[in-house]
Amino acid sequence: MRILGKVVLAAVLCLVLPFAAMHALAQSPTSSISGIVKDPSGAIVPGVNIGIRNIETKFALSMQSNENGGFSFPGLPLGTYEVTAEVAGFEKFVQRPVVLTLNPAVVPVRLSLTGSPVSVTADVPSSNSVNSQGSVVYQGLQVENLPIQNLGTLGAGPNDIYAIALGNTGVIQLNQGDTTGPTGLETPGNGKGIRSGGTSGDGQSLNEPTSAGKLMPMNNPDVVGQVQIITNQFAAENGGVSGVIVSVVTKSGTDSFHGSTFWYHNSNSFNSMNNLDKAGGLRSAPLRIENQIGGTVGGPIGPIGRSNTFFFVSGQRWTDRYRSSGTTISSAPTAAGRELLQTFGGTRATTQALLNNLPAAQGAKTADIGYCYNPAPWTGPGAPPAATPDPNNPGQFLCSLAGFTPVSVP
């Protein structure tokens, strides 16, 4: 049996400066709105006044369509927009809501003659028609409703946001039967191995620099605005990987106050025994008390409707106390081994727990273990022993270690 206690505290503070976002493209996730203006006959219309406005923050920009009738607003903060088009001789064109995701939005503007106003209330398709990058985008509400509850202590805990990637074609777990890498969930793809993928949060790399996996967990769905899964044909800004990129964008404050709370609870009252519990003689599921409690709040800093600065805060606490049945212990330190452990590692909590709960081995020593390498990783002083061909057994090697009898191994 073992008891484990965990406490996870997370807090995110986001200050959104919409008018400064255009000058910080490399520091925050952005996208673009573009399109071509045409008249009722399908001919392009240059010189049309095009305007965009973020419905949630009131951030607005304008420009005129070029000689080819085209317009483009790059580097826009993600959010919900309204697109308008005005020119003499035609009715005003209005389309809303245009939900801007990490996939660029293309808004076709079709003007109408005076007396026939055009107001489009449908959203534009979220598929990417601007470049060849293959990706899918999940909105915040989709993330909250997707079944990502089952990783438990194997990954970032309940609601591991990056587990969403496993629901996409071509994305697999680390290896068959594995669910996590050294620092959490690994999501290789395109036939690649570990360290082939990438993760990011709000435009910043979250890759662990020394081993596979993400650098930090994210398991609060209420903080997520969008999740983009990129599987192939990576754009230039997403280079450096050959597998799968999981990009998470957190929510930002808006021109009105909003918030949320949640409570995820799991206990032994809801669980059944597994085979190890039954083999251990338990009559009911072992102790499990897990709670994940959190919330968010966001809004303007200043008067509503007149503020250009917004905030968004998220807080979370995760505790998990449980007992569980372990596997059979096949070996244990002898009394002499326990003395060594006490001398060199007795101050460590894990070592002390081992000494307190695991009795000394009973009976005689069963074996000594040694290793040879073929070929040896290096030569010279301190090099590990190398295996040498066995002249009496072709295809096998002799491993000779000090204090051991040479043996022939394949």
Steps between C-alpha positions, in 0.01 A plus 500: 500500500607861449358842574558794271409863556512766233420866496506695177454876501468687173439862421493687174483875465452637152503870421377560147598821327313479168647812348852381576443151368598599149856568624543174689432233243781272613389510864133406467289276276339696219313431178365694202181597319513540123274487198407640160223751432272433202188661358177313411642399162814352655738780394758617753445836669807705603496792742237355733522609865545180701464505876544236767397523866555259785154456651641405841761778544386766250846493336459629141704549182419615147652507152404520133492207262791507254491510121420129496213541743695326772546591865694345788529571872798299631610462863153522654432384857275194502133562573162575347489772234261697284600577138347792308542632145381840370537684168288748308235343279466182706326407823704448813618140546511359855604151610505386862606302692832414340672274756872544440699190590863402449389400151479826296148614406400576141189720468352523149337844463220518242358852467142571398343789316346789689169400652607140570698505828711195578535371855658156548462337841679173421855428613776437246635142464772418753700291252831640382487622139792744525793257512562124468542439873281210616336579831181488703387756757290434811316791659483547878149357539599192300802449727281520809262234361755255361572181705849574636434381855680166506875562521494542878846493658661373179514843341402850607213363703132528409423708191845481341451751217773350284321162499265649240767426240442125540156538341648603164594277210870413490569597862601214728617446855871480581510124446235230510381481859671825607313819577772738614853610427755602764311823569148413392295397201696441180323526164721381214349487153576446133691183590753689712633414844536693822632857488344539155208716612462842647278680749441870551291727716400851389767495232784394731673161478416261783737224389713344773857568376668185634240224452179427322174657608367839587671727748191576708153343538173671418187339642246780542261496200338828607820691423525374141382716213619280213707189435659444160633159393742527205584167338683577173618762249621726780517874433838670538426626852427142611826343384735289709269200538400213277221342701202687648469851644247569776446874544284629786370858519358619831200727530532875541294765671217673315299820529263334749562306818469122482622199696452133577555243775536123496547208737625156392461235772601134509486266799514128582120507534482536121772247416516121475783263590755395240667159484789609724255618766322166488828305515598707805189385685317832498122495532443844349682759290798655683499856629476770235411864569573727206382857453577747224347840568551811292353805340559793268404867486566762234391845394609857425742708702309825501149606400301243304479600134790744520793286615788391279654267759353173621588231753440127536591297810481126558559313827502129575568258784539126448538251787515124466531258792481129431608150593553237235611141466849453361667214319699222666842603631754253358804631685585711806819640652678286755581627851837619368329667208259677733794641696648641180167653403467657844853640485488649152129572445327493834418869483288451190129454564463223242796305638375537855155378394664191347697428817194550721261283303714231331664240726850369432535214255481153652725220376828481312616726220369362171719658232749765394425695185753642257487653151716497191458711188537403135640718371622700800367861500853634542855387571772615737507558877165433665351338191241225560603140425460387144372162386739298286411233241481146645735283287313181600151635422477702177251783525534525879719715722696462822423742782777500759465722809721516806362259760277323246542178305517570124176403328408464135196704396328566168 
